[in-house]
Amino acid sequence: MVELKARILNTLRLPLPKEQLRSVKELNTERLSRLGIDTILLDFDNTIVPWKRELLDDSMREVIYGWIKDGFKVAVVTNAGKKRMEKVDLKAGEPVPVFHSLFKPGVKRLRRVLQKIGSEPEKTAMVGDLFFTDIIAGNRLGLYTILVNPYLIGVTNYFHKLLAFLSKVLFYAFYYTVGWFFHIADLNTPNETFESVHQIDFDRLIQAGFDTFIFDYDNTLSWWRTPPSAEAVKLLESLVSKGATVIVASNGRKERLESFKKYFGDRIVVLGNARKPLKRRVERLLKRLGKNPHETVVIGDQLFTDIFMGSLLKAYTIKVEPIDRSHEFFVTRFLRSLEKTIELFQRGKPTVRGREDEKV
């Protein structure tokens, strides 16, 4: 019965992408690379060209060529037939393999594509405009799926525009009903989990390009309503000495965090009344500091505040176990009980690979 429920849940979440963008051109390849992704599979019609067009426009060609120069493998994977794709000329500056007649959301031929180009599913992103073909196929194979709006630049045909509009309507009908629950589960899913902040390999994260670390305070760095321990001070001191920006963001009053000034002065940033899980105050702080959320790690002991907020920022998130549960408020204890439920609906997120992992 448990296995049957798991299958049903996995089937229901298949149309839900890991990420949504307005255009392929918004793809943040630095972030993908940081997550260990080295291959980008692109749908063709309405993803990189308007429907039934045969040539890439200059701006799209430049984007794809830029990815190849940055070391990504790029391939076109389409349901279009052989005759149609024989007329296509990508002219991307580098050879881009084109695979046609794939019958997405079927995965048999798509799996062969990965084997042919020498890519692993967990290191591959699937980008397309149709959730019922591209996204379902990608999720079935365990790829990092990205849904983009239909590419309609220069399109004047009203029928083509109507089809693109209908595909979006169908997706949002799913997204704001069944999909919304799974989306909330995704927002509450960390990239990594550890027993304690002291088990985290911060050197690995810094090597991957993360330069900002946001810590929750109570039950993450220290016991509830106590000054920071010597061990926590040593950890933050180590990060500061390595050039990282350290932020302690708590929903408690700022006055409670003043003890940090005693140890660090202005070398770390303290944010009280952070209003997690809302991202607004933390986002403003990062902007003021000139820091990129994609290069930020959020670390905390609660899914519904720390991890949810980090996911809204599109930061890298790490969940740790609470140091002490005995003095928590009723609301916190209630949220902890909900965490057990939401964990049943979580799916994995990409994790940063260390240099040793990349050599294997």
C-alpha positions as CSV (number, residue, x, y, z in Angstrom):
1,M,0.0,0.0,0.0
2,V,2.8,2.4,0.9
3,E,4.5,1.6,-2.4
4,L,1.3,2.3,-4.3
5,K,0.8,5.6,-2.6
6,A,4.4,6.6,-3.5
7,R,3.8,5.7,-7.1
8,I,0.6,7.8,-7.2
9,L,2.3,10.8,-5.6
10,N,5.2,10.6,-8.0
11,T,2.8,10.4,-11.0
12,L,0.9,13.4,-9.8
13,R,4.0,15.5,-9.5
14,L,5.5,14.6,-12.9
15,P,4.2,17.7,-14.7
16,L,5.7,20.0,-12.1
17,P,9.1,21.6,-13.2
18,K,11.9,22.2,-10.8
19,E,12.1,25.8,-12.1
20,Q,10.1,28.2,-14.2
21,L,11.5,30.9,-16.5
22,R,10.1,33.4,-19.0
23,S,12.7,32.5,-21.6
24,V,15.6,30.2,-22.3
25,K,17.7,33.4,-22.3
26,E,17.1,33.8,-18.5
27,L,18.8,30.5,-17.8
28,N,21.4,31.0,-15.0
29,T,24.2,28.6,-16.2
30,E,26.5,29.7,-13.3
31,R,23.9,28.4,-10.9
32,L,23.4,25.2,-12.9
33,S,27.1,24.6,-13.0
34,R,27.4,25.1,-9.2
35,L,24.8,22.4,-8.8
36,G,26.9,20.0,-10.9
37,I,24.8,20.2,-14.1
38,D,26.9,20.0,-17.3
39,T,24.4,19.2,-20.0
40,I,21.4,21.2,-21.3
41,L,18.8,19.5,-23.4
42,L,16.6,21.9,-25.4
43,D,13.2,21.4,-26.9
44,F,13.0,23.0,-30.3
45,D,9.6,24.4,-31.4
46,N,8.4,27.3,-29.2
47,T,11.5,26.8,-26.9
48,I,14.4,28.2,-29.0
49,V,12.5,29.1,-32.1
50,P,8.8,30.0,-32.8
51,W,6.8,27.1,-34.0
52,K,7.6,25.8,-37.5
53,R,10.6,28.2,-37.9
54,E,13.8,26.7,-39.1
55,L,16.5,29.2,-38.1
56,L,17.6,30.5,-34.7
57,D,17.6,34.2,-34.4
58,D,20.9,35.9,-33.6
59,S,20.2,36.5,-29.9
60,M,19.3,32.8,-29.3
61,R,22.2,31.6,-31.3
62,E,24.5,33.8,-29.2
63,V,23.0,32.4,-25.9
64,I,23.5,28.8,-27.0
65,Y,27.0,29.4,-28.3
66,G,27.9,31.0,-24.9
67,W,26.8,27.9,-23.0
68,I,29.0,25.8,-25.2
69,K,32.0,28.1,-24.7
70,D,31.4,27.8,-21.0
71,G,31.8,24.0,-21.2
72,F,28.2,22.8,-21.3
73,K,27.1,20.0,-23.6
74,V,24.0,21.2,-25.5
75,A,21.7,19.1,-27.6
76,V,18.3,19.7,-29.2
77,V,15.7,17.0,-28.3
78,T,12.4,17.3,-30.2
79,N,9.3,15.4,-31.1
80,A,9.4,16.9,-34.6
81,G,10.0,14.4,-37.4
82,K,13.2,13.8,-39.4
83,K,12.1,15.7,-42.6
84,R,11.3,18.8,-40.6
85,M,14.6,18.8,-38.7
86,E,16.7,18.1,-41.8
87,K,15.8,21.6,-42.9
88,V,17.0,23.2,-39.6
89,D,20.3,25.0,-39.4
90,L,21.2,26.0,-35.9
91,K,24.4,27.8,-36.9
92,A,25.4,28.1,-33.3
93,G,29.1,28.5,-33.9
94,E,29.7,25.0,-32.7
95,P,28.1,21.7,-33.7
96,V,24.9,21.1,-31.7
97,P,23.5,17.6,-32.0
98,V,19.8,17.4,-33.0
99,F,17.7,14.4,-32.0
100,H,14.3,14.1,-33.6
101,S,11.2,11.9,-33.3
102,L,11.6,11.4,-29.5
103,F,8.0,10.8,-28.6
104,K,8.1,12.7,-25.4
105,P,6.8,12.2,-22.7
106,G,8.1,8.8,-23.5
107,V,11.7,8.3,-22.2
108,K,13.1,5.3,-24.1
109,R,14.6,7.4,-26.9
110,L,15.5,10.3,-24.6
111,R,17.5,7.8,-22.4
112,R,19.4,6.7,-25.5
113,V,20.2,10.4,-26.2
114,L,21.8,10.7,-22.8
115,Q,23.9,7.6,-23.5
116,K,24.9,8.8,-26.9
117,I,26.2,12.2,-25.7
118,G,27.7,10.7,-22.6
119,S,25.7,12.6,-20.0
120,E,24.3,11.5,-16.6
121,P,20.6,12.2,-15.7
122,E,21.5,13.9,-12.4
123,K,23.9,16.3,-14.3
124,T,21.4,17.2,-17.0
125,A,18.8,20.0,-17.4
126,M,15.8,19.6,-19.6
127,V,14.4,22.9,-20.9
128,G,11.1,23.1,-22.8
129,D,7.8,25.0,-23.1
130,L,5.4,22.0,-22.7
131,F,4.8,20.5,-19.3
132,F,3.0,17.5,-20.7
133,T,5.9,16.4,-22.9
134,D,9.2,18.1,-22.0
135,I,8.7,18.3,-18.2
136,I,7.1,14.9,-17.7
137,A,9.8,13.2,-19.7
138,G,12.6,15.0,-17.9
139,N,11.1,14.3,-14.5
140,R,10.7,10.6,-15.4
141,L,14.4,10.4,-16.0
142,G,15.4,12.4,-13.0
143,L,16.6,15.5,-14.9
144,Y,16.6,19.1,-13.6
145,T,13.5,20.3,-15.4
146,I,12.9,23.9,-16.5
147,L,9.7,25.2,-18.0
148,V,9.9,28.3,-20.2
149,N,7.2,30.4,-21.8
150,P,6.6,29.7,-25.5
151,Y,9.0,31.6,-27.7
152,L,6.8,33.9,-29.7
153,I,9.2,36.7,-30.8
154,G,8.2,37.7,-34.4
155,V,5.1,35.5,-34.4
156,T,2.1,37.0,-36.1
157,N,0.0,33.9,-36.7
158,Y,-2.9,34.1,-34.3
159,F,-3.4,30.3,-34.4
160,H,0.1,29.7,-33.2
161,K,-0.4,32.3,-30.5
162,L,-3.6,30.7,-29.4
163,L,-1.9,27.3,-29.1
164,A,0.9,28.8,-27.0
165,F,-1.7,30.5,-24.8
166,L,-3.7,27.2,-24.3
167,S,-0.6,25.3,-23.3
168,K,0.0,28.0,-20.5
169,V,-3.6,27.8,-19.4
170,L,-3.4,24.0,-19.1
171,F,-0.2,24.3,-17.1
172,Y,-1.6,26.9,-14.7
173,A,-4.8,24.8,-14.3
174,F,-2.6,22.0,-13.0
175,Y,-0.2,24.2,-11.1
176,Y,-2.8,26.0,-9.0
177,T,-4.7,22.8,-8.1
178,V,-2.8,19.6,-7.7
179,G,0.6,21.1,-8.5
180,W,0.4,23.8,-5.9
181,F,0.7,21.3,-3.0
182,F,3.8,19.7,-4.5
183,H,5.2,23.2,-5.2
184,I,4.9,24.0,-1.5
185,A,6.6,20.7,-0.7
186,D,9.4,21.6,-3.1
187,L,9.8,25.0,-1.4
188,N,10.2,23.2,1.9
189,T,12.8,20.8,0.5
190,P,16.5,21.6,1.4
191,N,19.3,20.8,-1.0
192,E,21.2,19.1,1.9
193,T,20.5,18.0,5.5
194,F,22.9,17.5,8.4
195,E,22.7,16.8,12.1
196,S,24.6,20.0,12.9
197,V,26.1,23.1,11.3
198,H,29.5,21.7,12.4
199,Q,29.1,18.7,10.0
200,I,28.8,21.0,6.9
201,D,31.8,21.1,4.6
202,F,32.0,24.9,4.1
203,D,35.2,24.6,2.0
204,R,33.3,22.6,-0.6
205,L,30.6,25.3,-0.8
206,I,33.1,28.1,-1.0
207,Q,35.0,26.2,-3.8
208,A,31.6,25.9,-5.6
209,G,31.3,29.6,-5.7
210,F,29.1,30.4,-2.7
211,D,30.3,33.5,-0.8
212,T,27.4,34.4,1.5
213,F,26.1,32.3,4.4
214,I,22.8,33.1,6.2
215,F,22.4,31.3,9.5
216,D,19.3,31.1,11.7
217,Y,20.2,31.7,15.3
218,D,18.1,29.8,17.9
219,N,18.5,26.0,17.7
220,T,20.8,26.4,14.7
221,L,23.9,28.2,16.0
222,S,23.0,28.1,19.7
223,W,20.6,26.8,22.3
224,W,17.4,28.6,22.5
225,R,17.8,32.2,23.9
226,T,21.4,31.7,24.9
227,P,24.6,33.5,23.8
228,P,26.6,31.8,21.0
229,S,28.7,28.9,22.0
230,A,32.4,28.9,21.7
231,E,32.1,26.3,18.9
232,A,29.6,28.5,17.0
233,V,31.9,31.6,17.3
234,K,34.8,29.5,16.0
235,L,32.8,28.4,13.0
236,L,31.7,31.9,12.0
237,E,35.2,33.2,12.7
238,S,36.5,30.6,10.3
239,L,34.1,31.7,7.5
240,V,34.8,35.4,8.0
241,S,38.6,34.7,7.8
242,K,38.0,32.9,4.4
243,G,36.4,36.0,3.0
244,A,32.8,34.9,3.2
245,T,30.0,37.2,4.1
246,V,28.2,35.9,7.2
247,I,24.6,36.9,8.1
248,V,22.7,35.9,11.2
249,A,19.0,36.3,10.4
250,S,16.5,35.6,13.2
251,N,12.7,36.2,13.6
252,G,13.6,37.3,17.1
253,R,14.3,40.9,18.1
254,K,17.6,42.3,17.0
255,E,18.5,43.2,20.6
256,R,18.8,39.5,21.4
257,L,21.5,39.2,18.7
258,E,23.7,42.0,20.0
259,S,25.9,39.5,21.8
260,F,27.5,38.8,18.3
261,K,28.9,42.4,18.3
262,K,31.0,41.4,21.3
263,Y,32.7,38.7,19.2
264,F,32.7,40.0,15.7
265,G,32.0,43.8,15.7
266,D,30.9,44.7,12.2
267,R,32.5,41.6,10.6
268,I,29.2,39.8,10.4
269,V,25.7,41.2,9.7
270,V,22.8,40.7,12.1
271,L,19.2,40.9,11.0
272,G,16.5,40.7,13.6
273,N,12.8,40.5,12.9
274,A,13.6,38.8,9.6
275,R,10.0,37.8,9.1
276,K,10.9,34.4,7.7
277,P,9.5,32.6,5.6
278,L,8.9,35.9,3.8
279,K,12.0,36.8,1.7
280,R,11.6,40.5,1.5
281,R,13.8,41.7,4.4
282,V,16.6,39.2,3.6
283,E,16.4,40.0,-0.1
284,R,16.7,43.7,0.6
285,L,19.7,43.1,2.8
286,L,21.5,41.0,0.1
287,K,20.9,43.7,-2.4
288,R,22.3,46.4,-0.1
289,L,25.4,44.2,0.5
290,G,25.7,43.6,-3.3
291,K,25.3,39.8,-2.9
292,N,23.6,37.4,-5.3
293,P,21.0,35.1,-3.9
294,H,22.2,32.4,-6.3
295,E,25.6,32.5,-4.5
296,T,24.1,32.4,-1.1
297,V,23.6,29.4,1.3
298,V,20.7,29.5,3.8
299,I,21.1,27.3,6.9
300,G,18.5,26.7,9.5
301,D,16.6,24.1,11.6
302,Q,13.1,24.8,10.3
303,L,11.6,23.8,7.0
304,F,8.7,26.3,7.1
305,T,10.8,29.3,7.9
306,D,14.5,29.0,7.0
307,I,14.3,26.5,4.1
308,F,11.1,28.0,2.6
309,M,12.6,31.5,2.7
310,G,15.8,30.2,1.1
311,S,13.9,28.5,-1.7
312,L,12.0,31.7,-2.4
313,L,15.3,33.4,-2.8
314,K,16.6,30.6,-5.0
315,A,19.5,30.2,-2.6
316,Y,21.1,26.9,-1.7
317,T,19.5,25.5,1.4
318,I,20.7,23.3,4.2
319,K,18.5,21.9,7.0
320,V,20.1,21.0,10.3
321,E,18.5,19.3,13.3
322,P,17.4,21.6,16.1
323,I,19.9,21.8,19.0
324,D,17.2,21.8,21.7
325,R,13.4,21.1,21.3
326,S,12.5,21.4,24.9
327,H,11.9,25.2,25.0
328,E,10.1,25.7,21.7
329,F,6.9,27.7,21.4
330,F,3.6,25.9,20.6
331,V,3.6,27.3,17.1
332,T,7.1,25.9,16.5
333,R,6.2,22.5,17.8
334,F,3.1,22.5,15.6
335,L,5.2,23.3,12.5
336,R,7.6,20.5,13.5
337,S,4.7,18.1,13.4
338,L,3.8,19.4,9.9
339,E,7.4,18.9,8.8
340,K,6.9,15.1,9.1
341,T,3.9,15.3,6.8
342,I,5.6,17.5,4.2
343,E,8.7,15.2,4.1
344,L,6.5,12.5,2.6
345,F,5.9,14.7,-0.5
346,Q,9.5,15.9,-0.9
347,R,11.6,15.1,-4.0
348,G,15.3,15.5,-4.1
349,K,17.1,18.7,-5.1
350,P,20.5,19.0,-6.7
351,T,23.5,19.1,-4.4
352,V,26.8,20.8,-4.8
353,R,29.6,18.5,-5.7
354,G,33.1,18.8,-4.2
355,R,36.2,18.7,-6.3
356,E,36.8,15.1,-5.2
357,D,33.3,14.1,-6.4
358,E,34.0,15.7,-9.8
359,K,37.1,13.6,-10.3
360,V,35.3,10.3,-9.8
